[in-house]
Each structure stands twice: as structure tokens, then as C-alpha cells.
Amino acid sequence: MIKFIILAFLLLMGHSSWAQIRDFQTARLNSSAGAGVASILCTEAALLNPASCAFFSGSSLSYQSYSTSLRNESEERKNLNDDFSSKNRSQGFFVSDNDGPLKGGFAYLSQRENNYERNQIAAHTAAPIGSNAAFGITYKYLTDKLPAEFNNRHRIQHFTALGMSYIIDKDSTIGLVLNDPTLTTSGEERLLAGFQYAVASRLTLMADLGTQFTQDVKEKHLWRASAQLQLFDDFFFRVGQFHDHIRGEKGHGWGASWIGPRLGIEFAQKISDQFRRVGYLYKDEGLIDTSLSVVIKF
């Protein structure tokens, strides 16, 4: 009966019933709590800022996987017998080809979270604008599926993002991303700005600011910050923190990676807490995402 009432409410609310699956994040993004709009990243260009792949050469394959578990289960959930699924796993396959003047890649992503499902195909491309700047675009084809109690309803979406990266000097970069400029994916429109600065030869700081640009900026904004420490020549350690007033969550992440000439391996965790009820999470509940990734470079 409770779930029937919830279903009726969601149907009346229109698109809000679909705002369940969180953005897919690689181990690299989980370690930095999502920060990296200004970072020059290859695999993550498909998810964050497509322009950054313009500064790479060569090709790569990547497999990303993370599992999600609930923490601090609320009394409200217990009283309603609203069990959180124990089968929550997301995985992605990324292919990047950065040879030639036009860079880019493809990704297939599969997400399972509390019986909500999302499958998506993403394609991105980028090209340099002068010697220090680049512009990129991402297109995603998404298929969402609600749990069985919501009659397994399906929805297909088309999502685009525009990105810009600019290298100020050897220590500083900035980035801009406009998500869903055509407003075709309800509630996913974002304007993000990022800055990255190398404080020292082995310490780099990253910060992002963002807003849901169709809403009141004071109420719908987010920030993310991260620090990366390079140990030796190929080992990296990251920590990050984020506060998202759009999705009503805050938290932190950490991770370690080994990046060799041809192979890279990374482990990360992101811990988040819900400070207001959004979607299927009750207030004060949290999630733990545990990530593992492998990258092969050619």
C-alpha cells in the first residue's frame, strides 16, 4: 500500500520519478569526490569535461566498477519496511582514440542501484582551439528502468554536454562545462566551473563550483575540492570533499592509484550523507561507493 501511494505521487510529479540514479563516477572521480572539471583527464572526459581529451595522444581501454552499500539506515525506512537492495553494482567500459586532430572516445555504462537501472552509451569528441585551449562535446543515449513495484517503467533520454579546457601555464588550468544545454533531461542541467593548480611539483589542488542554472543559485549549487599527492614517479594518493545542495548530499572521497607506462590500477571510496530526503534515500542516510579500475594504454 505504501509503495502504491508513492507510485501515485511520483506519477503526479512527472519527471521527478526518474531522478533516482546518480551520475556514474570512475574510481578517479570517486577519489576526488567528483572534482576535476579543470583536470586534464582521458577516461573521465566522457563523463565530466569532454574538452580535456584534446590534450592527449594515443589510445586506451578502461574498465571501471563500483559497488554501493547503505550506511546509517534511518528509522523511517525500517518502519516502512522499505528495504534497500543489497545488489548494487555499476560498471563501465571506455575506449579512447586520441590520435589525429580530432580526439574522442566511446563508453558503455551499466548502473544498478536499489533496483533502479540505467544503461547508457556515451560518445565524446574534442579539438584544440589554439595551443592552450580546447572545446569538446558529449552525447549520451540513456535508458532508465524503475523497479518492479513501479511496473518496470522505461524511459529513453538523450543528453548532451559542452566543455572547454584552458591551460594557463604549466601549473594552472581552468575548465567550464554546460550539461544539458537543451533542457531535455529534467533536473540534470548544470553549469560547472573548475580550477586546478599545482602548488608544488608533487601536490595538486582542484576545485569545482556548479549550479542548476534554471533554478535559484542560492538554493541549487554545489562545490567540490580535492588534493592529489604524487609519491615516487607513478603512485598517486587523492582525497576530496563535496557539498551538493542540488541532490541534498555531502561527503568525502579518497583513493590511490598506480599509473605505469602501459597499465594503470586505481582503488577508491566515496562516502556520502543525505542531509535532506531526495529520491529513495531518507534524511541522514548515506552511501558508500567502493571503486576499482584498470586502464590499458596503447
Secondary structure as UniProt FT lines:
FT   HELIX           2..12
FT   HELIX           14..18
FT   TURN            19..20
FT   HELIX           27..31
FT   TURN            32..34
FT   TURN            37..38
FT   HELIX           43..46
FT   HELIX           50..55
FT   STRAND          59..71
FT   HELIX           75..79
FT   TURN            80..81
FT   STRAND          89..97
FT   STRAND          103..113
FT   TURN            114..115
FT   STRAND          116..129
FT   TURN            130..132
FT   STRAND          133..145
FT   HELIX           148..150
FT   TURN            151..152
FT   STRAND          154..167
FT   STRAND          172..179
FT   TURN            181..182
FT   TURN            186..187
FT   STRAND          190..200
FT   TURN            201..202
FT   STRAND          203..211
FT   TURN            213..214
FT   TURN            217..219
FT   STRAND          221..231
FT   TURN            232..234
FT   STRAND          235..244
FT   TURN            245..248
FT   STRAND          249..259
FT   STRAND          263..274
FT   TURN            279..280
FT   TURN            283..284
FT   STRAND          286..297
//
